[in-house]
Amino acid sequence: MDKTLRLAQQPEADELLGRSPLAALVGMLLDQQVPMEWAFTGPYTIAQRLGEDDLDAREIAVYDPEEFAALLSAKPAVHRYPGAMAGRVQRLCQYLVEHYDGDADAVWRDVGTGAELLKRLNDLPGFGKQKAQIFLALLGKQLGVRPKGWREAAGAYGEAGSHRSVADITGPESLAKVRAYKQEMKRAAKSVKS
């Protein structure tokens, strides 16, 4: 995996996301209740605070939980809820160590079908169906991971030419389109409630 992603909108953070499967997974995990760029800058910030060039699932899995929470809470915080997210990142890394020998890339390497990949992603701690589908779409659209049926497994997020999620962001213009789509969805949801 050595692709250019533009999710953090910060060159160093995006470079890490493009070459590190674990960084991409952690960024996706952090992508809730904060602006997308903040979430996807998180893996780079964590690596820097650990004094590393990359993230290591084994290192994070055994890190002292209180110290790891403090690491994510240092200003500027990695997330709006740094303590809770520190626990989630550690659980994700522990799962990867237990099930994939710490190799995040093994989650999708040699997977046979999109449905199988969706199940593997959905099994990750902190990944529900929607997050799993969005990440599957990101893998297929931008990282070249395209097992048979990947678009169908990704649901609407896998549609070509759509601007629904991080899977569709390749720069500032597409980011603006995704934001506009999300705002429209919020407006539609509010009008249904009224």
N, C-alpha and C positions, 0 to 999 in steps of 0.2 A: 504494500500500500504506500504509494508515494505520489499523491495527487495534490492539486492545489484546491483548497477549499477557501471560501470567503464568508464563513459564518460568524467569526468574531469581529470581522472588519478591522483587524489588527494584524499586520504581516507576520510577526513572530508567533502569535497564538494560532493563526490560520495554518502556518507551516507545520506546527506540531500536530494539529488536527489532521492534516493531510498525510502525515507519515506514521502516525501512531494510532493503531486501532483502539487501544485503551483510552487515549485522550478523546477520541471521537465518541466512544461510549459514555465516558464521564461527562462530556459536554452535553450529550443528549439527556443524561440523567439529571443534570443541573437545570435543564431547560424547562422550568416551570416557575411561575409567579415572579419572574424577573425578565427584563428585556433579553432577547435572544443573544445579543452580542455579549452581554455580561456573563450569561451562562456558558457560552462557548469560549470565552476568555479564561474561565475557571481552571481548566486543565493546565494551561500554561502557567497561571499564577501558582497553582499547587506545585508544579514541577520546580519552579523558581524557588519557592519557599523550602522545598526539600533539598535544594542545591543540586538538582539534576537537570539533564537535557530532555528527559522523557519521564513518563510515569511507569512504575513497575508494580504490577498487581500484588506480587509477593510482599514487597516492602510495605505497601499501603495496608494490606490485609493484616499484618502483625503489628502495625504502628500502635503505640499507646493511644487508646480512644480519646482520652482527655487532651493529650498533646496534639492529636490530629484535629480535634475540634478547635483548639486554640489556634492552630495553624490556619484553618479556614476562616476563623473569626478575626484575625489580625486585620487592621485597616490597610487598604480597603478590603472589606469582607468579600469572600468568594461568592456569597449568595446572601439573599435577604435573611435566610434561616440557616446560618453557617453550621451551627451545632447539629441540627437535624440532618442537614445534607452531608456533613462529615460522616455520620453514621451510615447513611445510605451509600456513600462512595465506598466505605470500608466493607459493607455487606456485599456490594457488587464485586469488589476485588476478592473477597473471601470465596464467593461463589465461583469466580473465574479460576481461582487456585484449585478449589475442590473438584470442579467439573472439567476444566480445560487446561490444567497444569499451569495456570497463570497466563496463558496465551490468549488474549482477547480475539486475535485474528482467527483462532480455531473455532469461534462461534459460527463463522460463515464459510471458512475454508472447506472445500470439498462437500458442501451441503448439496443434496440432490434436487430439492424442489423449493419453490418459494414458500409453500405451506410448511415445510420442515424448518426453513429459516425463520419464518414467523413464529413458530412454536418455540424455537430456541431463544429468540429475542424476548418473547413474552414470558419465558421462564426466568429471565434475569431479574434479580431484585430491583424494584423501582421502575420496572417496565411493564405497563399495562398494555392493552391491545392497541390503543391509539399511538402511544409512544413507540411500540414495536413496529407498527405499520409505517410510521414516519421514518424511523431509522432504516427499515428495509427499503423504503423508497430512496432515501439518501444513498444507501449502498448501491442500489441499482442505477440511479440516475447520474451519480457523480463519481462513484468509486469502482464502477465496472463489475460489481458483484451481481450477476444476473442468472440465478438458477431458473430452470423452467418454471413458468408461472409466477415469477416474482411480481409482476405488475398487478396481477389479480390478487395475490396475497397482500399487497400493500394497499389494496382498496383504492379509494379516490386519490390517495396520496401518490399512487403510482402512475396516474394518468399523464401522458405526454403533454407538454405545453401548459400544465396547470401551474398555479402560483398559490398553493395552499399552505406550505410548510417550509421548514428549513431545508427539506430535500430539493426545493426549487430555487434556493438562493445561490447565485453565482457572482453577485456584486451588488452595488448600491441600487441599481435600477430594479432588479428582481426583488431585492429586499423591500423596496417601496411597494411593489405589486403585492407581495405576500402580506405586508402590513395592511394595505387597503382591503384585501380579501378578508383578513381577520376582523377588521373594523366593521365591514359589511355584515359578517356573520354575527357579531355582537349586537349590531342594530336590529337585525332580523330576529334574534333571540329575545331582545327587549320588547319588540312590537308584539311578539307572540304572547308574552307574559302580561301585556297591558290589556 
